[in-house]
Amino acid sequence: MKTESRQNVNRREFLRHGSAAVAGVAGLAALGAPAIASAQNVNSKITFGMIGSGSRGCSILNAISRHSQSVVTDVCDIYPPNLEAGKKASANDKVRATMNWQELVERKDVDALIISTPLYLHVPMSVAGLESGKHVFSEKSMGLNMKQINRMLAAANKHPELAYLVGYQSRLNENLQMIKDLIAEGSFGKITQFYCHFDRNQSWRRDGLDPKWDRLLNWRLYREYCGGLLTEVVTHEIDQVLSILGTRPETAAFQGSIMVYNDGREQHDSIMGSWKMEDGVIGVGTGHLSNASQGSGFTMLGTHGTIESYGGTLKLYWEKKARHLDSIGIKHKFAKVSLGQSLSDEDESPDYTPAKVITFATDSTYQDATAREFEHFYDCVLNGTKPIMDAASAHASSVMALMAYQSSMNGGKAYTRDDVLALG
């Protein structure tokens, strides 16, 4: 839902006047006005600087090249091949290129930054961007550790006049809201358990590199750069589960191991464990790099039914003794079923409950999902819409991932949320 515009402030004028404009907006915020400044000239393009034009960065550039609302004026990467790829993907033959990210922060003609770097750089770059008066889109996760994510939350709160988003694009999926509504209506009864997983069959190592680049380009394998599987991939599923449940984790106990790739890496190639949520719900999280059969997704189990989301498909099941399909608008001659009654037109055992299958229309491709999250970013910048993937919710998802990570790196020792918060 869009917030109302606080006043007709031209975006470029807002940035040009700097501290005076910020002070004025801060004053309006104090009076209860919406947090993000809106722009009058929506036909003017948002100028972007891309920091980190590796595989994900170029994927973003390719996705937003179709959008008339923006133009990429600058690309930055320390690895020359990535920098060249970014220039090409920018769709701007006059794009500026640099290996120094501070140059983009300092440029007065850049409205917004896209941060698509290794995780340990997300917070320092994002904070610098906000402090320079720029809107910021950062890839997930929010930050490497509690100190970083607390610093990021404080910076975002300090600059309510600027849009800050974290790339949890699944939250924009229409079906996620549908699941939340169904659960809120009681269609699946009391949720008791969940599973979330992100499984691949790949080493994550880039081979054949010049030794001076080996560690930097294989950053996902080392603790100084990220939190491995939990912060790089499982965090997407964690974020969706938190969004649906609307609760917080109380404890986490995870095991991690290097089972397959004994190549000097520090991050586990296999992790599994559980969270207990503050409302008693129990969840299992897994991630590994040696089997892709389960792919990525989540499952929620309730007293009345089950929700499965994976591979671009959402499946809804109801327990045979607790069906009430009329509450979700399924029109069928058995909409008002008796306990144990089959949904099939033919006689069959009521032990087999056919699923209602819904295909993800809004996540048909990876590029479409990326393009959609940037359309939301534009809306936040130009129209003052409140970000869906905002600092507070991204902070919560990061805490849940860090609880599991700390446990997995300490022999499975249980970590409470308070234990992890105290590390900040």
Beta strands, then each sheet from edge to edge (+ up, - down):
strand 1: 46-51
strand 2: 70-76
strand 3: 96-98
strand 4: 112-115
strand 5: 135-138
strand 6: 164-166
strand 7: 191-199
strand 8: 249-257
strand 9: 270-277
strand 10: 282-288
strand 11: 296-302
strand 12: 305-310
strand 13: 313-318
strand 14: 356-359
strand 15: 415-416
sheet 1: 3+ 2+ 1+ 4+ 5+ 6+
sheet 2: 14+ 13- 12+ 11- 7+ 10+ 9- 8+ 15-
end
